[in-house]
């Protein structure tokens, strides 16, 4: 990995820490503001550092593909992407029908956004040579992301005392 890539990752981490910790410290929960703000900011910093380390390790060990083209490997993504779009429509429509003041719909939309970021990373990293795992993640990754977002979101908002 080149120095420029390492510097970009380091700058991205520093900006994420600065913005995230500042915003979290600004929220005022029902507990004492200073203690809660420090705890939230520390938890955010630890979790995001873990995410960056795991992402860096995954990035380091991936094979680099060429440009997205009509190569046989690139065509392997299309059926998975079509299925993913159908799954998303179904999930968002069903989430919008739940009568919980939009909380389920919000979690579904956050999951869809996170899912497409992951799909873009997968497709851009290996456009012509997808592995079986890449295709499976594109096909069914939305459900994994949805479960993680709904679970983590519920725990987080309950911890803040807002749910």
C-alpha positions in Angstrom: 0.0 0.0 0.0 1.4 3.4 -1.0 2.0 6.2 1.4 -0.7 8.3 -0.2 -3.3 5.6 0.5 -2.2 5.3 4.1 -2.3 9.1 4.5 -5.8 9.2 3.1 -7.0 6.5 5.5 -5.4 8.3 8.4 -6.9 11.7 7.5 -10.3 10.0 7.0 -10.1 8.4 10.4 -9.1 11.7 12.0 -11.9 13.6 10.4 -14.4 10.9 11.3 -13.2 11.0 15.0 -13.3 14.8 15.1 -16.8 15.2 13.6 -18.3 12.1 15.3 -17.0 12.8 18.8 -17.9 16.5 18.5 -21.5 15.7 17.5 -21.9 13.0 20.1 -20.6 15.3 22.8 -23.2 17.9 21.8 -26.2 15.6 22.4 -27.7 16.1 25.8 -29.2 12.9 27.2 -31.0 12.6 30.5 -27.8 11.7 32.4 -25.2 14.2 33.5 -24.1 15.9 30.3 -20.3 15.8 30.8 -20.1 12.1 31.9 -22.5 10.9 29.2 -20.8 12.9 26.5 -17.4 11.6 27.3 -18.7 8.0 27.4 -20.5 8.3 24.1 -17.5 10.0 22.4 -15.1 7.3 23.8 -17.4 4.5 22.7 -17.7 6.1 19.2 -13.9 6.4 18.9 -13.3 2.8 19.9 -16.0 1.4 17.6 -14.9 3.5 14.6 -11.2 2.7 15.2 -12.2 -1.0 15.1 -14.1 -0.4 11.9 -11.2 1.3 10.3 -8.7 -1.4 11.3 -10.9 -4.2 10.0 -11.6 -2.2 6.8 -7.8 -1.5 6.3 -7.0 -5.2 6.8 -9.7 -6.2 4.2 -8.5 -3.5 1.8 -4.9 -4.7 2.1 -5.7 -8.3 1.3 -8.0 -7.8 -1.7 -7.0 -8.5 -5.2 -7.2 -5.5 -7.5 -9.4 -5.9 -10.6 -9.5 -3.9 -13.8 -12.1 -1.5 -15.1 -15.8 -2.5 -15.2 -16.5 -3.8 -18.6 -18.5 -6.5 -20.4 -16.0 -9.2 -19.3 -17.6 -12.5 -18.2 -16.8 -11.7 -14.6 -18.5 -8.3 -14.7 -21.7 -9.9 -16.1 -21.9 -12.1 -13.0 -22.9 -9.1 -10.9 -26.1 -8.2 -12.9 -28.4 -11.0 -11.7 -27.3 -10.4 -8.1 -27.9 -6.6 -8.5 -31.4 -7.2 -10.0 -32.3 -9.5 -7.0 -31.0 -6.9 -4.6 -33.1 -4.1 -6.1 -36.2 -6.3 -5.8 -35.3 -7.2 -2.2 -34.9 -3.5 -1.4 -38.2 -2.5 -2.8 -40.0 -5.3 -0.8 -38.1 -4.4 2.4 -38.8 -0.6 2.1 -42.5 -1.1 1.2 -43.0 -3.5 4.1 -41.1 -1.2 6.5 -43.2 1.8 5.5 -46.4 -0.2 6.4 -45.3 -0.7 10.0 -47.1 1.6 12.4 -44.3 2.7 14.6 -44.0 6.4 13.7 -41.4 5.6 11.0 -38.8 4.0 13.1 -38.7 0.8 11.1 -38.7 2.7 7.8 -35.8 4.9 9.0 -33.8 1.7 9.9 -34.6 0.2 6.6 -33.5 3.3 4.7 -30.2 3.5 6.7 -29.7 -0.1 5.9 -30.3 0.4 2.2 -27.8 3.3 2.1 -25.1 1.3 4.0 -25.8 -1.7 1.8 -25.2 0.3 -1.4 -21.9 1.7 0.0 -20.8 -1.9 0.6 -21.9 -3.0 -2.9 -20.0 -0.1 -4.5 -16.9 -1.0 -2.6 -17.2 -4.7 -3.7 -17.9 -4.0 -7.3 -15.3 -1.2 -7.7 -12.6 -3.4 -6.0 -13.2 -6.5 -8.1 -15.2 -5.5 -11.2 -14.2 -8.3 -13.5 -13.4 -11.1 -11.1 -16.1 -11.4 -8.4 -15.7 -14.2 -5.9 -18.6 -16.4 -4.7 -18.6 -14.4 -1.5 -18.9 -11.1 -3.4 -22.0 -12.4 -5.3 -23.5 -13.7 -2.1 -23.0 -10.4 -0.3 -24.5 -8.5 -3.2 -27.5 -10.9 -3.3 -28.3 -11.2 0.4 -26.1 -8.6 2.2 -29.1 -6.3 2.7 -30.6 -8.7 5.2 -27.3 -8.8 7.2 -27.0 -5.0 7.2 -30.7 -4.7 8.1 -30.3 -7.0 11.1 -27.2 -5.2 12.3 -28.7 -1.7 11.8 -32.0 -2.6 13.5 -30.2 -4.3 16.5 -27.5 -1.7 16.9 -29.9 1.2 16.4 -32.4 -0.1 18.9 -29.6 -0.6 21.5 -28.1 2.9 20.8 -31.4 4.8 20.9 -32.4 2.9 24.0 -29.1 3.8 25.6 -29.6 7.4 24.8 -33.1 7.2 26.4 -34.9 8.2 23.2 -36.7 5.0 22.4 
